[in-house]
Amino acid sequence: MEELKKYLEQDGVLGVVRSIKGDVRFFRHRGIFDLFNLLETDPGFMSEGTMADKVIGRGAALLLVKGGIAKVYARLISLPAIEVLEKNGIPVTFDKQVPHIINRDGTDICPVEKLTSHTSDPEEAFYLIADFVQRMNKTKQ
């Protein structure tokens, strides 16, 4: 995990996942987009792997459970994310815990944290987040 933490010091790296085989993928976009994309395009990559990320909220935690991640480190993590990971037997370490991840404007709870607040089912969360990602991609066009 220490090696993965060091990657977070590199310019532009917001998260990193190492597969059980030792392959590494870097996340460079804010939010859950890179994590969602990895799970959608290479669903087995995270299985039994490890992850280090700068920020993990509840939605990301549910995606990590769906992906089968084995161990997680976060610089900043929400209490709901910790609860999801621990409930699913995934060891998590972190530097700072907060009640909720806050949106980019700093005015409210993160939309993905809100979106997944009513479910503990990683499959349901995946479909909710897929819809969110699709809507966000449409607004960027």
N, C-alpha and C positions, 0 to 999 in steps of 0.2 A: 504494500500500500504506500510505503514511503516514496517509491519511484513514481507512482501515479500522482501523489501530492506535488512532487517537483514539477511535473508537467503543467500544473495549474499556474506556475510562475511564468511560463512562456507567454509571449505576447499573443493575445487573441485566443488562447485556450481557456474555455470556460468549463469544460468537462472532458473526462477521458474514461474509456472502458477498455479493460483488457480481458480478452476471452480466455477460456481455460487452456487454449493452445498457445497463448502468449501473444496473439495478434492484438494490436492496439488501434482504436478509433478515437479521434479527437472531435469534440464538439466546439464549434466556434460561433454559434448563433444563440442569442438570448432566448430564454423560455424553453419549452419542451420540444421544439421543432426537430432538432437533431436526434434526440432520443426517440421520438415518435418515428422518424424516418428510418432509423436503424432497426427498430422493432418491426416496422412494416416491410422493409426490403431484405433484411437478413435476420429473421426471427430467432434463429438458434444461436446467434453470435454471443449474446449475453449469458447464456445458460452456464451456470457455475462460475461465471466471471466475477471481476471486481470493478468497482467504479469509484472515481473521485470527481467531485463536482463542486463548483463554487456555491450554487444555490439549489436546494431540493425542496420542493413543495409536495403536497399530497398527490397531485396528478402524476408527477414524475415518479413518486414512490410506487404508485399503483402500476405504472408502466414497467418499472424495475421488477416488481413481483411477477408481472406477466412474462417478462423476458427471462426470468429464472436467475437473476443475479444472486451471487452468493455472499457478497460483502460490500458495504458502502461507506464512504467517507464524504462528508460535506463540510464546507467552511461555515455555511449558514443553512439551517434546516428548520422547517416548521414542526411544531408539536404534532399536528395531524400526520405529517410524513413519518415521523419517528414511530408513532403508533401503528401505522400501516406496516412499516418494515418489521418492527418487533413482533407484531401479531402474526406475521408470516415467517418468523424464525430467521430473519436476515439481520446479522450483526451490523450495527451502524455506529460509527464514531463521528464526532463533529466538534467544531470549534465554538459555534454559537447557535443556541436554540431560540426561536421566536414563536409567539402564539400563531402567527400566520405569515405567509409571504405576502408582501404588499405589491400592488401593481406598479408599473413603470412611472406613473404620474405621482405616486405616493399618496393617492387619495382614497384608496379602497383595497380590499383583499384581492390578490391575484385572481384573474378570471378563471384560470384552470383549477386553482384551489377551491374556488366557489363551485365550479362546474362539477367537481368530483366529490363534494362534501357529503352528498346523500348516498354514496355507494361505497361498498368495501370490495366489490367484485372487480378484479382487474380486467376482465373481458368487457364488462359494461363501461368501465372507465376508458378503455381503448376506443370503443365506438363513440363515446361522448367527445373524446379528444380528437378523433378523426374528423368528426363533424366540425369542431372548433377550428382545426387546421384548415379544412376546406373553406370555411367561411373567411378565415384570415387571408388565405391565398387569393380569394376572389376580390377582397378589398384592396389588395396590392396591385391588381391588374388595372 
